[in-house]
Each structure stands twice: as structure tokens, then as C-alpha cells.
Amino acid sequence: MADHVVPTGDEKKEIIEDLPVQKIRLTITSSKLPNLQRVVGNLMGKLKKGNLEVRGPIPMPRRRLRITTRRAPCGNGTETYDHFELRIYKRVIDFQGTAEAVKQVTQIALEPDVHVEVSVITE
């Protein structure tokens, strides 16, 4: 039987430091601004607790999707229109960390209607 050595103390730190550091980009998107801000605040809190190098949150331009449609189902009557608009908000957070740090950060409770996209940046 092989002897298994369990690292303790300083040995654990050396093993953790030997893990490759990756550049990670989180893209958070939502149509509801308060929900988006809550999730970004939670993520930034977790990133700062983990002592990771963080850039962001970077606000991206708001997208406005607009649809103008005629109210009357037939062609008769006065020309009245309905205007519908959907606003999409987006924030980008870049940070550097190990795969284990990424797992810890991304295990966060999300608000409804908030989408988080995780991508690894390779140079």
C-alpha cells in the first residue's frame, strides 16, 4: 500500500500558489437595474474577500430595443401607434484567480432575470 501524505500549514499554501492563475471575465446582464446592482455588489464583495485582483464593474452602454406597432388591427381608423421598449443593462468584471477561486465566486445566489456569463480570457 502506498502512503498518502496530507499537506498541512505551509505545504497547503505552496500547493495553492502553484495552481495556474487564469484571467476571468464575468458579464452580468439584466433588464432590471436594481437586481443587476444587487448581484454585482454581492460578486464584488466575494471577490474582495478572496483578495483577488479585480477590474470593474465596468458599465457597458444600455441597449434599448424598441418596437412601434399600429393599434388598430385593420387599416381603418386614425393612425395610432403603441411604443414598446426593453432596456438591457450590462456590467463587466475582470479578475485573476485560480479555478478554485472561480468556483467559489460563481456559487452566488442570483436575482431573478439576471444572467451571468463566465469566460476565460486567453492571450
N, C-alpha and C positions, 0 to 999 in steps of 0.2 A: 504494500500500500504506500502511496505517496503521501508525504507530509504536506499539509496545507498551512501556509503561513498567513495569518491575518494581519494586515498592516495597522499600526497604531500610531497616534500622535503625528510626529514629523513625517513619517513614511506616507501617511494619508495625504498630507499637504503636497509632497513631492509627486505622488501619483496624480492628484488633481491638477497640479501645474503642468504635468506632461501632456494632458489632453489637448488636442488641437483647438485653437481658437478660431471661431467662424464669424463672419460678418453676416448679421441677420437683419432683414428689413420686414417690419410689421406695417401693413397697410390696413387701416381701420376705416370702414365706410358705413354710413348710415344716412337715412333720410330724416332722422330725428336728432337734432343737435344736442339736447340735454343728455340723451342716452349715450351719444358718442363721447361727450365730455366726461361722463362718469367712467366709462370704460378706459379712456385714455388716462385719466387720473389714477385709476387702480393699477394699470400697467406701469405707469411711471413710478408709482410707489414701490412696486415689486422690483423694478429694475434698479432703483436707487438703493433698496435694501440689500440687493445682491452685489453691490459695488461693481457694477458693470459700466463700461464706457458707453455713454448714451448720447445720441444726437437727436433732438426732437422734443416734442412733437412738432412736425413741420406741417402747417396748414396748407392744403392744396386748394386751388380755386374751386368755388362752389359751382356745381353744374345745375343748370335749370333746364329741365325738359318740359316743353310747353306744347299743348295741343289746343287748337282752336277749332271748334266744331259748330255747325249750324243747329239751332234749337229745333226748328220745325222739321219734322220727318219728311214732309213733302216739299216741293219747291214753291208752294204758295205762301202768302202772308208776308209780313215785314221781315226784313233780313236781320234777325237777332242771333247773336253768337254766344256760346259759352266758352270760357277760357279756363283751362286746367293746367296746373303747374306742379311739378315734382322737383324738389330741391334735394340734391345729393351732396353731402358733406364728406370730406376725406382728410385724414391725418396720416402722416408717415413718420415712423420711429425707426431709426437705425441704431443698432448696438452690436457690440462684440462680446462673445461668450462661448462657452463650451456647449456641447449637445445637452448635457445635464442641466445647465442653466436655462437653456431654451425650453426644455420640458417643464421646468418649474414656473417659468414666466407665463407660458401659454396655458397653464392649468388655472384659468381665472374664470370666474362666473361672468358671463356676458349678459348684457341687457338685451331685451327683445329688439329685433330689427337692426342689429349691429353685426357686421361681417368683418372678420379679421383674417387677413391673408398673410401667411408666413412664407418668406422666400429667403434662400441663402444666396448671398452675393459672392460670386466668384470673379476673380480678376484675371 
